[in-house]
Amino acid sequence: MNRQEGGKGKGRPSGRGQGNKRFTSYARGNAPIKKSSPQPKKANDSDEIRLNKYVANAGVCSRREADVHIATGLVSVNGKVVTEMGYKVKPGDEVRYDGSRISPEKKTYVLLNKPKGFATTTSEGKGRTVMDLVANATNAKIKPIGRLGRNSKGLLLFTNDDTVAKKFTNSKNGVPRLFHIELDKNLKLEDLKKIQNGFKIEDKLIEVEEISYIDGASKKEVGLKIKNTGNTIIRTIFDHFKYDLLSVDCVAIGHLTKKDIPRGHWKHLTTQEVNTLQML
């Protein structure tokens, strides 16, 4: 990982317990895409969609919650309340939730290079938030996956795709995020190895994917890869070893990097980037 902004450099933390071994590159969304043969459409119901999925795709709630709303009579199709589980909506049907017409949104994926000073929240009244930065990106009801602190910066992914969002919530099998971290003093080698090998705080095991010093930089700068969706674990780790965080910058999410995304700007993921993300 070099020290340039905007993702032009490559992060190079080492694998756990692998000493000075460095990463040489990061995936850039070019992982092989599995192609499948198109399935023949059914004659009558190929364009139909289950009602609970329709409601969930409209951004109202999750599919499980949609089942509850349907069962309690909050959903109508073409003016008639439908409580049947498994009911399928046809193209052109008018679906209403609690009296308001809804329609399924196209799955949307927006990648933001967050600057400092913006809270990661969808709530109003919190001052400047990341939602202000992506307000013009789409009309879809996207929300951020995970969190970056107000004074943290770097990549933040927004989507209305619950399936992709859930990939990030599993700390063991989730999507890894790589951070470039600057500390107030040099990180001792003994502390780096303790973080690398895992340690306990109040009987709770704290583990990271990988950690290393930054090539060509002082020992104050490290690369840290985690699968946790928040960044509070980063503060927890370095507080434990008596270091202050001067800078926290998320430089990669899985295969996604900051390349060509200036600070404060965003981009829509390409089809290939989305396919690769879904395969993780």
C-alpha positions in Angstrom: 0.0 0.0 0.0 1.6 3.3 -0.9 0.5 6.5 0.6 -1.2 8.2 -2.3 -4.9 9.3 -2.0 -7.7 8.3 -4.3 -6.8 4.6 -4.4 -4.0 4.9 -7.0 -1.7 2.8 -4.8 -2.0 -0.7 -3.6 -2.3 -1.8 0.0 0.1 -4.5 1.1 -0.6 -5.9 4.5 0.8 -9.4 5.3 -1.1 -12.5 6.1 -1.6 -13.4 9.8 1.6 -15.0 11.1 3.5 -14.6 7.8 6.1 -12.1 9.0 7.2 -9.8 6.2 5.3 -11.3 3.4 3.5 -8.5 1.4 0.5 -8.4 -0.7 1.4 -7.6 -4.3 -2.0 -6.7 -5.6 -5.7 -6.6 -4.9 -8.5 -8.0 -6.9 -9.9 -5.3 -9.2 -13.3 -6.8 -10.0 -11.9 -9.1 -12.7 -12.5 -12.4 -10.9 -13.9 -15.0 -13.3 -17.6 -14.9 -13.7 -19.5 -18.1 -13.8 -21.8 -18.2 -16.8 -24.9 -20.2 -16.8 -27.1 -21.2 -19.6 -30.3 -19.1 -19.8 -33.3 -21.0 -18.6 -36.3 -21.2 -20.9 -39.1 -19.0 -19.8 -42.4 -20.5 -18.7 -45.2 -19.6 -21.0 -47.6 -18.1 -18.4 -45.8 -17.0 -15.2 -42.2 -16.1 -16.2 -42.7 -12.5 -15.3 -44.7 -13.1 -12.2 -43.1 -12.3 -8.8 -44.1 -13.5 -5.3 -45.9 -10.8 -3.4 -43.6 -10.8 -0.4 -40.6 -10.4 -2.7 -42.4 -7.6 -4.6 -43.0 -5.7 -1.3 -39.4 -6.3 -0.1 -38.0 -5.2 -3.5 -40.0 -2.0 -3.1 -37.8 -1.1 -0.1 -40.7 -1.3 2.4 -39.2 -4.0 4.5 -37.5 -7.4 4.5 -39.2 -10.4 2.8 -39.9 -12.0 6.2 -41.5 -8.8 7.5 -43.5 -8.6 4.2 -45.1 -11.9 5.1 -46.3 -10.4 8.3 -47.7 -7.3 6.6 -49.5 -9.4 4.0 -51.0 -11.7 6.7 -52.3 -8.7 8.6 -54.0 -7.3 5.5 -51.8 -4.3 4.8 -51.1 -5.2 1.2 -53.6 -5.1 -1.7 -53.4 -6.0 -5.3 -55.7 -4.3 -7.8 -57.8 -2.9 -5.0 -58.3 -6.3 -3.2 -56.5 -7.1 0.1 -54.4 -10.2 -0.4 -53.5 -12.4 2.6 -52.5 -15.5 0.7 -48.9 -16.6 1.2 -47.2 -17.3 -2.1 -49.6 -15.0 -4.1 -47.9 -14.0 -7.3 -48.1 -10.5 -8.8 -48.4 -10.1 -12.6 -46.9 -7.4 -14.7 -49.2 -4.4 -14.7 -50.8 -5.2 -11.3 -51.3 -2.3 -8.9 -49.8 -3.1 -5.5 -50.4 -1.0 -2.5 -48.9 -1.1 1.0 -51.0 0.6 3.7 -52.8 2.5 1.0 -49.8 3.8 -0.9 -48.8 2.4 -4.3 -45.4 0.7 -4.4 -43.2 -0.8 -7.1 -40.1 -2.9 -6.9 -36.8 -1.0 -7.3 -34.0 -2.0 -9.5 -31.1 -3.3 -7.4 -28.6 -0.4 -7.1 -25.0 -0.3 -5.9 -23.2 2.9 -5.2 -19.6 3.1 -4.0 -18.6 6.3 -2.1 -15.1 7.6 -1.2 -16.2 9.2 2.1 -14.4 12.3 3.3 -14.1 13.3 7.0 -16.9 15.1 8.7 -19.9 13.0 7.6 -21.8 10.7 9.9 -22.6 7.2 8.6 -26.4 7.2 9.2 -29.7 7.5 7.4 -31.3 9.4 10.3 -32.1 13.1 9.9 -30.9 15.7 12.4 -27.4 14.3 12.7 -25.7 17.1 10.8 -23.9 16.2 7.6 -24.3 12.6 6.7 -23.2 10.3 4.0 -26.7 10.3 2.6 -26.1 13.9 1.6 -23.1 12.8 -0.5 -25.1 10.2 -2.5 -28.4 12.2 -2.7 -28.1 12.6 -6.5 -26.8 9.1 -7.2 -30.2 7.3 -7.5 -33.9 7.5 -6.6 -33.7 4.0 -5.1 -33.8 3.7 -1.3 -30.2 2.7 -0.7 -28.5 2.6 2.6 -24.9 2.2 3.7 -23.5 -1.2 4.6 -21.5 -1.0 7.8 -20.2 2.1 9.3 -17.3 4.6 9.1 -16.8 7.0 11.9 -17.5 10.7 11.3 -13.7 11.4 11.3 -12.9 8.2 9.3 -12.7 8.3 5.5 -12.6 5.9 2.5 -14.9 3.4 0.8 -18.5 2.9 1.8 -20.9 0.8 -0.2 -24.6 1.7 -0.5 -27.3 -0.7 -1.8 -30.9 -1.7 -1.6 -29.9 -5.3 -2.1 -30.5 -7.1 1.2 -28.8 -10.3 0.0 -25.5 -8.4 -0.6 -25.9 -6.4 2.6 -26.1 -9.6 4.6 -22.7 -10.8 3.2 -21.1 -8.0 5.3 -22.8 -8.9 8.6 -21.1 -12.2 9.0 -17.8 -11.5 10.7 -16.3 -14.9 9.8 -17.5 -15.3 6.2 -18.2 -11.7 5.4 -16.6 -9.3 2.9 -13.1 -8.1 4.0 -12.3 -4.4 4.2 -8.8 -3.1 4.1 -7.8 0.0 6.1 -4.8 2.3 6.0 -4.3 3.4 9.6 -2.0 6.1 11.0 -1.1 6.0 14.7 0.3 8.6 17.0 3.5 6.6 17.4 5.4 3.7 16.0 3.6 0.4 16.3 5.9 -2.0 18.2 6.7 -5.2 16.4 5.6 -7.2 19.5 2.2 -5.4 19.5 1.8 -6.0 15.7 2.4 -9.8 16.3 -0.1 -9.9 19.1 -2.7 -8.3 16.9 -1.7 -10.6 14.1 -2.1 -13.7 16.1 -5.3 -12.7 18.0 -5.7 -11.6 21.6 -8.3 -11.4 24.3 -10.0 -8.4 25.9 -12.1 -9.4 28.9 -12.2 -13.0 27.7 -13.4 -12.0 24.2 -11.1 -13.1 21.4 -10.2 -10.2 19.1 -9.1 -11.4 15.6 -8.2 -9.6 12.4 -7.7 -11.0 8.9 -4.3 -9.5 8.3 -2.0 -6.6 9.5 1.4 -5.3 8.4 3.5 -2.2 8.3 3.2 0.0 5.2 6.0 -0.3 2.6 8.1 2.9 2.4 6.4 4.5 5.4 7.2 4.9 9.1 6.1 2.3 11.6 3.2 4.6 12.5 1.3 3.5 9.4 -0.2 0.0 9.1 -2.5 -1.9 6.8 -5.3 -3.8 8.6 -7.9 -6.1 7.0 -11.1 -7.0 8.9 -14.5 -8.5 8.1 -16.3 -6.6 10.8 -18.9 -4.2 9.4 -18.1 -1.4 11.7 -14.8 0.3 12.6 -15.2 0.3 16.4 -13.1 -2.8 16.5 -10.2 -0.8 15.1 -10.4 1.7 18.0 -10.8 -1.2 20.5 -7.6 -2.8 19.2 -5.4 0.2 19.4 -6.9 1.6 22.6 -6.0 -1.8 24.2 -2.3 -1.3 23.1 -2.3 2.4 24.1 -2.1 3.9 20.6 -4.2 6.9 19.4 -5.7 6.8 15.9 -4.7 9.8 13.7 -6.3 8.5 10.5 -8.5 5.7 9.5 -9.0 5.2 5.7 -10.9 2.3 4.1 -9.0 1.7 0.9 -10.6 -1.5 -0.3 -13.8 -3.5 0.1 -13.3 -7.0 -1.2 -12.2 -6.4 -4.8 -13.4 -2.8 -4.9 -10.8 0.0 -4.6 -10.8 3.8 -4.6 -9.3 3.9 -8.1 -10.9 6.8 -10.1 -13.1 7.9 -7.2 -11.9 11.2 -5.8 -12.6 11.9 -2.1 -16.3 12.9 -1.7 -17.3 11.4 -5.0 -19.2 8.1 -5.8 -19.7 5.7 -8.7 -22.2 3.0 -9.6 -20.7 -0.5 -9.6 -20.4 -2.1 -13.0 -22.2 -5.4 -13.8 -18.9 -7.3 -13.4 -18.2 -5.7 -10.0 -21.7 -6.6 -8.8 -21.3 -10.2 -10.1 -18.0 -10.5 -8.3 -19.4 -9.1 -5.1 -22.3 -11.5 -5.2 -19.9 -14.5 -5.6 -17.8 -13.6 -2.5 
